[in-house]
Amino acid sequence: MRVQIPHEDPLVVNLTVTECLVRIVLIDPGSSANIMPRVTFDRLEIKPEELKCTGNPLLGFDGKRVESIGTVELLVRAAERELIESFVVVKIHPSYNLLMGRGWIHKKPSPGMNGEELPVQTEEPLVEVQIDHLRPNRTTKVESGLAEEEKRQLIDFLSQNADVFAWSHLNMPGIDPSVSCHSFNVDLSVKPIRQK
């Protein structure tokens, strides 16, 4: 059966977390956090001392505050991709074993995973420079390892061309909506309902 696009069906998958298969994992693009119920934490047999304390409460689906037990970083495998993900552990009894928030799907694998070599730090760090003296918030970054004369010439060049930078979306008039357009995936035939 093919998935109809757009669709409103929840995305539920299986993931490998710390070498254990976890079934019924809800992918929630509306959540900014990865949530792990305490039951799943206990079943994965993670040592309680791996939990890091956090004082930040979460807002539940019903709008009520949910106190977290702590956070834990775990290895997550999805197909051939391996990532280190941070989970907020909470005392809830949901119908899923994990909730994966937005962002992890497109995240790059952690260095050294999937047979990749760890990158060697060869580049010089960047330093922030001001390129418009009339507007101090207009800055960019240049390599700190440049010779002073090269750095001065680069900053002068960037200052002379500061007007071509897009400092905000207002500096980009005429963007074709076919290139970038925000829309809500809603069914217009359904009467809207106000939630908490």
C-alpha positions in Angstrom: 0.0 0.0 0.0 1.4 3.4 -1.0 1.4 6.4 1.3 -0.9 9.1 0.1 0.7 12.6 0.3 -0.2 14.7 2.1 -1.3 12.4 4.9 -2.2 12.8 8.5 -1.3 9.3 9.7 1.2 9.1 12.6 4.6 7.8 11.7 5.5 4.9 13.9 8.9 3.0 13.4 11.3 0.6 15.1 14.7 1.9 16.2 17.8 0.3 17.7 18.7 2.1 20.9 21.9 1.0 22.8 21.9 -2.3 20.8 18.2 -3.1 21.7 15.3 -3.1 19.3 12.7 -0.6 20.5 9.3 -1.0 18.8 6.5 1.5 18.6 8.6 4.7 18.3 6.4 7.7 17.5 8.0 10.3 15.2 6.6 13.7 16.2 7.7 16.6 14.0 5.9 19.0 16.4 8.2 18.1 19.3 11.6 19.6 19.9 12.6 17.0 22.4 13.2 13.2 22.4 11.0 11.7 25.1 11.7 8.4 26.9 9.2 7.0 29.3 10.7 5.7 32.6 9.4 2.2 31.7 11.5 2.2 28.5 14.5 3.5 30.4 14.2 0.6 32.9 13.7 -2.0 30.2 16.8 -0.9 28.4 18.7 -1.5 31.7 20.5 1.8 31.6 22.3 2.6 34.8 20.5 5.3 36.8 23.9 7.1 37.3 23.9 7.9 33.5 21.0 10.3 34.0 21.9 13.9 34.1 19.7 16.1 36.3 17.7 18.8 34.5 15.4 21.3 36.1 13.4 22.0 33.0 9.8 20.8 33.0 8.0 19.8 29.8 4.6 20.7 28.6 2.5 17.6 28.0 0.0 17.0 25.2 -2.8 18.1 27.6 -1.0 21.3 28.4 0.0 20.2 31.9 3.6 20.4 33.2 5.5 17.1 33.3 8.6 17.0 35.5 11.6 15.2 34.0 13.7 12.6 35.9 16.7 13.7 33.9 18.4 13.4 30.5 20.5 10.6 29.0 22.5 10.4 25.8 22.2 7.1 23.9 23.3 5.6 20.6 20.4 5.4 18.1 20.5 3.3 14.9 18.1 3.9 12.1 18.9 1.7 9.1 22.6 2.4 8.4 22.7 5.7 10.3 24.0 5.9 13.9 23.5 9.0 16.0 24.0 10.0 19.6 20.7 11.4 20.8 19.7 13.1 24.0 16.5 11.8 25.6 14.4 13.4 28.4 13.3 10.7 30.7 9.8 11.3 32.3 7.3 9.3 34.4 4.5 8.9 31.9 2.5 5.9 30.6 2.1 6.6 26.9 1.0 4.2 24.1 4.5 4.5 22.5 7.9 3.4 23.8 9.8 6.5 22.6 9.0 9.8 21.1 11.5 11.2 18.6 11.2 14.9 18.0 12.0 16.9 15.0 15.6 17.4 13.8 17.1 13.9 14.3 16.1 12.6 10.8 18.2 15.1 8.9 21.0 15.2 11.5 24.5 14.2 10.3 25.9 11.1 11.9 28.3 11.6 14.9 32.0 11.6 13.9 33.6 8.2 14.0 30.3 6.4 13.4 29.5 4.2 10.4 33.2 3.7 9.6 33.9 7.4 9.1 37.3 8.7 10.1 37.3 11.4 12.8 38.1 14.8 11.2 41.5 16.3 11.9 41.4 19.8 13.2 43.5 21.7 10.7 41.5 24.8 10.1 42.1 28.0 12.1 39.1 29.2 14.2 37.0 32.0 12.9 36.8 35.5 14.3 33.9 37.9 14.0 34.6 41.2 12.2 32.4 44.2 11.7 31.9 45.1 8.0 29.5 48.1 8.3 30.7 50.8 10.6 27.3 52.6 10.5 25.5 49.4 11.6 27.4 47.5 14.3 25.2 44.4 14.1 26.3 43.7 10.6 29.2 41.3 11.1 30.7 38.2 9.5 33.4 35.8 10.3 36.9 35.4 8.8 39.7 33.0 9.4 41.8 34.1 12.4 45.0 32.5 10.9 45.1 35.0 7.9 48.1 37.3 7.7 47.3 40.8 8.9 47.5 42.3 5.4 45.2 39.6 3.9 42.7 40.0 6.7 42.7 43.8 6.3 42.2 43.4 2.5 39.4 40.9 3.0 37.6 43.1 5.6 37.9 46.1 3.3 36.5 44.1 0.3 33.6 42.9 2.4 32.9 46.4 3.8 32.8 47.8 0.3 30.3 45.2 -0.7 28.2 45.1 2.5 25.2 46.2 0.5 25.0 42.9 -1.4 24.6 40.8 1.8 21.1 39.6 2.6 20.9 40.7 6.3 17.2 39.7 6.6 14.4 38.4 4.4 13.5 42.0 3.7 16.7 42.3 1.7 15.5 39.5 -0.7 12.5 40.9 -2.5 10.8 38.9 -5.2 11.4 35.4 -3.9 9.3 33.2 -6.1 6.8 31.2 -3.9 7.7 28.1 -5.9 11.2 28.3 -4.3 10.1 28.9 -0.7 6.6 29.1 0.7 5.2 28.3 4.1 1.9 26.5 4.3 -0.1 24.4 6.8 -1.1 20.9 6.0 -4.7 21.2 7.0 -8.0 19.9 5.6 -10.0 23.0 4.7 -13.3 21.1 4.8 -12.9 20.5 8.6 -14.2 23.0 11.1 -11.4 24.4 13.2 -11.4 23.6 16.9 -9.7 25.9 19.5 -7.3 23.9 21.8 -5.7 24.9 25.1 
